[in-house]
Amino acid sequence: MTESIESSKAYPNQPKLAVGAVVFKDQEILLVKRGNAPAKGIWAIPGGSVKLGETLNQAAQREVLEETGITIKAGEPVYSFESIEYDEKGAVKFHYYIVDMEAEYLDGDVIPGDDADDAAWVSADDLKNLNVNQKTLELLQQKYSFG
């Protein structure tokens, strides 16, 4: 993603709705390494902004396909949280409300794309070796006893 597109997400005039998808396959979780702010370089479940007119399920399915090449069927919400980042002057730089959906793996091989620098199926043991988003770790531990 170019800097102009990335920077257009900064300093919003209202919170942005985003979605994530919790996808398991063979005792591993699908994670992406974020390529852009606000979480550049951090591993998390795949997802992104919900477009106008798009349901949470449609957004989750689209985002996972764009970021990982994996086709899923999104189910029910399992976790939600706010993410607010302030700049050095105290202005809101990013403000997202994120709804994570449970999802079923359908098809595909992992190929990082869109704003993901990397994507992989990750075992519970491998989580310890990655810089994983704290909310992702909480979700996986609390809802799935994973990690």
C-alpha positions in Angstrom: 0.0 0.0 0.0 1.4 3.4 -0.8 2.1 6.0 1.7 -0.7 8.3 0.5 -3.3 5.5 1.0 -1.8 4.6 4.4 -1.7 8.2 5.5 -5.3 8.7 4.4 -6.3 6.3 7.2 -4.5 8.5 9.8 -6.3 11.2 11.7 -9.8 10.1 11.0 -12.8 12.3 11.8 -14.6 9.3 13.4 -13.8 5.7 14.4 -13.4 3.2 11.6 -15.1 -0.2 11.7 -12.8 -3.1 11.0 -13.1 -6.9 11.0 -10.8 -9.8 11.6 -11.2 -13.5 11.0 -10.2 -16.3 13.3 -9.3 -19.2 11.0 -7.9 -22.6 12.2 -6.6 -25.4 10.1 -4.8 -28.6 11.4 -4.2 -27.1 14.9 -2.7 -23.9 13.5 -4.1 -20.3 13.3 -3.9 -18.1 10.2 -1.9 -14.9 11.0 -0.6 -12.0 9.0 2.3 -9.7 9.6 1.0 -6.2 9.2 2.7 -4.1 6.5 1.2 -0.7 7.4 0.6 1.5 10.4 -0.8 1.4 13.0 0.4 -2.2 13.6 3.3 -2.4 11.1 5.5 -5.4 11.8 3.1 -7.0 14.2 1.5 -10.4 13.7 -2.3 -10.6 14.0 -5.3 -12.4 12.7 -6.1 -11.2 9.1 -8.6 -8.5 8.5 -9.2 -4.8 7.8 -11.7 -2.1 7.2 -15.4 -2.7 6.4 -16.5 -1.0 3.3 -19.8 0.8 3.0 -22.7 -1.6 2.3 -20.5 -4.6 3.2 -21.6 -7.0 6.0 -19.0 -8.1 8.6 -19.0 -11.6 7.1 -18.4 -10.2 3.6 -15.7 -8.0 4.8 -13.9 -10.8 6.7 -14.1 -13.1 3.7 -12.7 -10.4 1.3 -10.0 -9.3 3.7 -8.7 -12.8 4.3 -8.6 -13.5 0.6 -6.8 -10.3 -0.2 -4.2 -10.7 2.6 -3.6 -14.4 2.5 -5.1 -16.0 -0.6 -7.3 -18.2 1.6 -11.0 -18.7 1.0 -13.1 -18.8 4.2 -16.7 -18.8 5.4 -17.1 -16.2 8.1 -19.4 -17.1 11.0 -20.4 -15.3 14.2 -18.5 -12.6 16.1 -16.3 -13.9 18.9 -14.4 -10.9 20.1 -14.5 -7.1 19.8 -12.3 -4.3 21.0 -11.2 -0.7 20.3 -7.8 0.4 19.1 -6.9 4.0 19.6 -3.5 5.5 18.9 -2.5 9.1 19.8 0.3 11.1 18.3 2.9 13.0 20.3 0.7 16.0 20.5 -2.3 14.0 21.9 -4.3 14.0 18.7 -6.1 10.7 17.7 -3.9 9.3 14.9 -5.9 6.0 14.5 -9.2 4.9 15.9 -10.7 1.5 15.0 -13.5 -0.6 16.5 -12.6 -4.2 15.5 -15.0 -7.2 15.4 -13.3 -10.6 15.1 -15.4 -13.3 13.4 -15.0 -17.0 13.8 -14.3 -18.5 10.3 -14.1 -21.8 8.6 -11.2 -22.6 6.2 -12.5 -23.6 2.8 -9.6 -23.5 0.3 -6.3 -22.1 -0.7 -2.6 -21.8 0.0 -1.1 -19.0 2.0 0.2 -16.2 -0.3 0.7 -12.8 1.5 -0.9 -10.0 -0.3 -2.5 -6.5 0.0 -1.2 -4.9 3.1 0.3 -8.1 4.7 4.1 -8.3 4.6 3.8 -12.0 5.5 1.2 -14.6 6.2 1.4 -18.1 7.7 -0.3 -20.9 9.5 1.1 -20.7 13.1 1.2 -23.4 15.8 0.5 -22.6 19.5 4.3 -23.1 20.1 5.3 -20.8 17.3 3.3 -17.9 18.8 6.0 -17.5 21.4 8.6 -16.7 18.7 6.6 -14.0 16.9 5.8 -10.4 17.7 2.0 -11.0 18.1 -0.6 -8.4 18.8 -1.6 -8.4 22.4 -5.4 -8.5 21.6 -4.8 -11.4 19.2 -3.0 -13.3 22.0 -5.9 -12.5 24.5 -8.5 -13.7 22.0 -6.7 -16.9 21.2 -6.0 -17.7 24.9 -9.4 -16.7 26.3 -11.7 -18.1 23.5 -9.7 -21.0 22.2 -7.1 -21.9 24.9 -4.6 -21.6 22.1 -1.1 -20.3 22.8 
